[in-house]
């Protein structure tokens, strides 16, 4: 019975994207285990990290900074 925790920047995913992420992560886990019945016991938890709650290279990172780095702004 896996519990898979995923951290994302707060506000980066709407409800539909969270649902799709949960669906795809569950599918990947069930495939990796090779036990189709494990689907009903697979937990996926999406944690939203507030701006400044991320850090890299000794610097607090915001969602805006991530978007710029990914070319989304």
mmCIF file of the C-alpha atoms, coordinates in Angstrom:
data_MODEL
# 
_entry.id   MODEL 
# 
loop_
_atom_site.group_PDB 
_atom_site.id 
_atom_site.type_symbol 
_atom_site.label_atom_id 
_atom_site.label_alt_id 
_atom_site.label_comp_id 
_atom_site.label_asym_id 
_atom_site.label_entity_id 
_atom_site.label_seq_id 
_atom_site.pdbx_PDB_ins_code 
_atom_site.Cartn_x 
_atom_site.Cartn_y 
_atom_site.Cartn_z 
_atom_site.occupancy 
_atom_site.B_iso_or_equiv 
_atom_site.pdbx_formal_charge 
_atom_site.auth_seq_id 
_atom_site.auth_comp_id 
_atom_site.auth_asym_id 
_atom_site.auth_atom_id 
_atom_site.pdbx_PDB_model_num 
ATOM 1  C CA . UNK A 1 1  ? 0.000  0.000  0.000   1.00 0.00 ? 1  UNK A CA 1 
ATOM 2  C CA . UNK A 1 2  ? 2.178  2.877  -1.214  1.00 0.00 ? 2  UNK A CA 1 
ATOM 3  C CA . UNK A 1 3  ? 1.744  6.475  -0.133  1.00 0.00 ? 3  UNK A CA 1 
ATOM 4  C CA . UNK A 1 4  ? 3.252  8.754  -2.760  1.00 0.00 ? 4  UNK A CA 1 
ATOM 5  C CA . UNK A 1 5  ? 3.795  12.375 -1.755  1.00 0.00 ? 5  UNK A CA 1 
ATOM 6  C CA . UNK A 1 6  ? 4.312  15.063 -4.373  1.00 0.00 ? 6  UNK A CA 1 
ATOM 7  C CA . UNK A 1 7  ? 5.250  18.657 -3.556  1.00 0.00 ? 7  UNK A CA 1 
ATOM 8  C CA . UNK A 1 8  ? 4.281  21.420 -5.977  1.00 0.00 ? 8  UNK A CA 1 
ATOM 9  C CA . UNK A 1 9  ? 4.337  25.213 -5.768  1.00 0.00 ? 9  UNK A CA 1 
ATOM 10 C CA . UNK A 1 10 ? 1.103  26.549 -4.253  1.00 0.00 ? 10 UNK A CA 1 
ATOM 11 C CA . UNK A 1 11 ? -1.308 27.620 -6.977  1.00 0.00 ? 11 UNK A CA 1 
ATOM 12 C CA . UNK A 1 12 ? 0.556  25.892 -9.789  1.00 0.00 ? 12 UNK A CA 1 
ATOM 13 C CA . UNK A 1 13 ? -2.063 23.197 -10.402 1.00 0.00 ? 13 UNK A CA 1 
ATOM 14 C CA . UNK A 1 14 ? -5.821 23.576 -10.698 1.00 0.00 ? 14 UNK A CA 1 
ATOM 15 C CA . UNK A 1 15 ? -8.195 20.807 -9.576  1.00 0.00 ? 15 UNK A CA 1 
ATOM 16 C CA . UNK A 1 16 ? -8.227 19.126 -13.005 1.00 0.00 ? 16 UNK A CA 1 
ATOM 17 C CA . UNK A 1 17 ? -4.423 19.008 -13.190 1.00 0.00 ? 17 UNK A CA 1 
ATOM 18 C CA . UNK A 1 18 ? -4.210 17.603 -9.648  1.00 0.00 ? 18 UNK A CA 1 
ATOM 19 C CA . UNK A 1 19 ? -6.738 14.907 -10.550 1.00 0.00 ? 19 UNK A CA 1 
ATOM 20 C CA . UNK A 1 20 ? -4.778 14.000 -13.691 1.00 0.00 ? 20 UNK A CA 1 
ATOM 21 C CA . UNK A 1 21 ? -1.517 13.892 -11.737 1.00 0.00 ? 21 UNK A CA 1 
ATOM 22 C CA . UNK A 1 22 ? -3.092 11.573 -9.151  1.00 0.00 ? 22 UNK A CA 1 
ATOM 23 C CA . UNK A 1 23 ? -4.445 9.330  -11.925 1.00 0.00 ? 23 UNK A CA 1 
ATOM 24 C CA . UNK A 1 24 ? -1.105 9.074  -13.756 1.00 0.00 ? 24 UNK A CA 1 
ATOM 25 C CA . UNK A 1 25 ? 0.996  8.583  -10.619 1.00 0.00 ? 25 UNK A CA 1 
ATOM 26 C CA . UNK A 1 26 ? -1.373 5.851  -9.445  1.00 0.00 ? 26 UNK A CA 1 
ATOM 27 C CA . UNK A 1 27 ? -1.118 4.138  -12.838 1.00 0.00 ? 27 UNK A CA 1 
ATOM 28 C CA . UNK A 1 28 ? 2.688  4.312  -12.761 1.00 0.00 ? 28 UNK A CA 1 
ATOM 29 C CA . UNK A 1 29 ? 2.790  2.817  -9.272  1.00 0.00 ? 29 UNK A CA 1 
ATOM 30 C CA . UNK A 1 30 ? 0.401  -0.017 -10.144 1.00 0.00 ? 30 UNK A CA 1 
ATOM 31 C CA . UNK A 1 31 ? 2.406  -0.763 -13.305 1.00 0.00 ? 31 UNK A CA 1 
ATOM 32 C CA . UNK A 1 32 ? 5.692  -0.791 -11.380 1.00 0.00 ? 32 UNK A CA 1 
ATOM 33 C CA . UNK A 1 33 ? 4.274  -3.118 -8.726  1.00 0.00 ? 33 UNK A CA 1 
ATOM 34 C CA . UNK A 1 34 ? 2.671  -5.377 -11.305 1.00 0.00 ? 34 UNK A CA 1 
ATOM 35 C CA . UNK A 1 35 ? -0.353 -5.856 -9.053  1.00 0.00 ? 35 UNK A CA 1 
ATOM 36 C CA . UNK A 1 36 ? -3.528 -4.368 -10.588 1.00 0.00 ? 36 UNK A CA 1 
ATOM 37 C CA . UNK A 1 37 ? -5.468 -4.859 -7.346  1.00 0.00 ? 37 UNK A CA 1 
ATOM 38 C CA . UNK A 1 38 ? -3.027 -2.464 -5.631  1.00 0.00 ? 38 UNK A CA 1 
ATOM 39 C CA . UNK A 1 39 ? -4.776 0.473  -7.319  1.00 0.00 ? 39 UNK A CA 1 
ATOM 40 C CA . UNK A 1 40 ? -7.430 0.695  -4.601  1.00 0.00 ? 40 UNK A CA 1 
ATOM 41 C CA . UNK A 1 41 ? -4.712 0.856  -1.921  1.00 0.00 ? 41 UNK A CA 1 
ATOM 42 C CA . UNK A 1 42 ? -2.453 3.402  -3.640  1.00 0.00 ? 42 UNK A CA 1 
ATOM 43 C CA . UNK A 1 43 ? -2.477 6.823  -1.994  1.00 0.00 ? 43 UNK A CA 1 
ATOM 44 C CA . UNK A 1 44 ? -1.240 9.987  -3.687  1.00 0.00 ? 44 UNK A CA 1 
ATOM 45 C CA . UNK A 1 45 ? -0.911 13.160 -1.640  1.00 0.00 ? 45 UNK A CA 1 
ATOM 46 C CA . UNK A 1 46 ? -0.255 16.508 -3.328  1.00 0.00 ? 46 UNK A CA 1 
ATOM 47 C CA . UNK A 1 47 ? 1.336  19.054 -1.013  1.00 0.00 ? 47 UNK A CA 1 
ATOM 48 C CA . UNK A 1 48 ? 1.258  22.699 -2.047  1.00 0.00 ? 48 UNK A CA 1 
ATOM 49 C CA . UNK A 1 49 ? 4.345  24.565 -0.868  1.00 0.00 ? 49 UNK A CA 1 
ATOM 50 C CA . UNK A 1 50 ? 3.877  28.328 -0.372  1.00 0.00 ? 50 UNK A CA 1 
ATOM 51 C CA . UNK A 1 51 ? 6.121  30.884 -2.074  1.00 0.00 ? 51 UNK A CA 1 
ATOM 52 C CA . UNK A 1 52 ? 9.436  31.098 -0.286  1.00 0.00 ? 52 UNK A CA 1 
ATOM 53 C CA . UNK A 1 53 ? 8.998  27.539 1.018   1.00 0.00 ? 53 UNK A CA 1 
ATOM 54 C CA . UNK A 1 54 ? 11.279 26.257 -1.744  1.00 0.00 ? 54 UNK A CA 1 
ATOM 55 C CA . UNK A 1 55 ? 14.987 26.870 -1.754  1.00 0.00 ? 55 UNK A CA 1 
ATOM 56 C CA . UNK A 1 56 ? 17.822 26.199 -4.146  1.00 0.00 ? 56 UNK A CA 1 
ATOM 57 C CA . UNK A 1 57 ? 21.427 27.303 -3.993  1.00 0.00 ? 57 UNK A CA 1 
ATOM 58 C CA . UNK A 1 58 ? 20.797 29.023 -0.672  1.00 0.00 ? 58 UNK A CA 1 
ATOM 59 C CA . UNK A 1 59 ? 18.011 31.217 -2.102  1.00 0.00 ? 59 UNK A CA 1 
ATOM 60 C CA . UNK A 1 60 ? 14.257 31.125 -1.437  1.00 0.00 ? 60 UNK A CA 1 
ATOM 61 C CA . UNK A 1 61 ? 12.391 30.421 -4.682  1.00 0.00 ? 61 UNK A CA 1 
ATOM 62 C CA . UNK A 1 62 ? 8.905  31.630 -5.663  1.00 0.00 ? 62 UNK A CA 1 
ATOM 63 C CA . UNK A 1 63 ? 6.433  30.284 -8.231  1.00 0.00 ? 63 UNK A CA 1 
ATOM 64 C CA . UNK A 1 64 ? 7.096  33.374 -10.358 1.00 0.00 ? 64 UNK A CA 1 
ATOM 65 C CA . UNK A 1 65 ? 10.834 32.606 -10.395 1.00 0.00 ? 65 UNK A CA 1 
ATOM 66 C CA . UNK A 1 66 ? 10.112 28.997 -11.422 1.00 0.00 ? 66 UNK A CA 1 
ATOM 67 C CA . UNK A 1 67 ? 7.868  30.165 -14.274 1.00 0.00 ? 67 UNK A CA 1 
ATOM 68 C CA . UNK A 1 68 ? 10.565 32.517 -15.549 1.00 0.00 ? 68 UNK A CA 1 
ATOM 69 C CA . UNK A 1 69 ? 13.160 29.725 -15.391 1.00 0.00 ? 69 UNK A CA 1 
ATOM 70 C CA . UNK A 1 70 ? 10.820 27.456 -17.380 1.00 0.00 ? 70 UNK A CA 1 
ATOM 71 C CA . UNK A 1 71 ? 10.121 30.150 -19.967 1.00 0.00 ? 71 UNK A CA 1 
ATOM 72 C CA . UNK A 1 72 ? 6.463  30.484 -18.964 1.00 0.00 ? 72 UNK A CA 1 
ATOM 73 C CA . UNK A 1 73 ? 6.631  34.261 -18.496 1.00 0.00 ? 73 UNK A CA 1 
# 
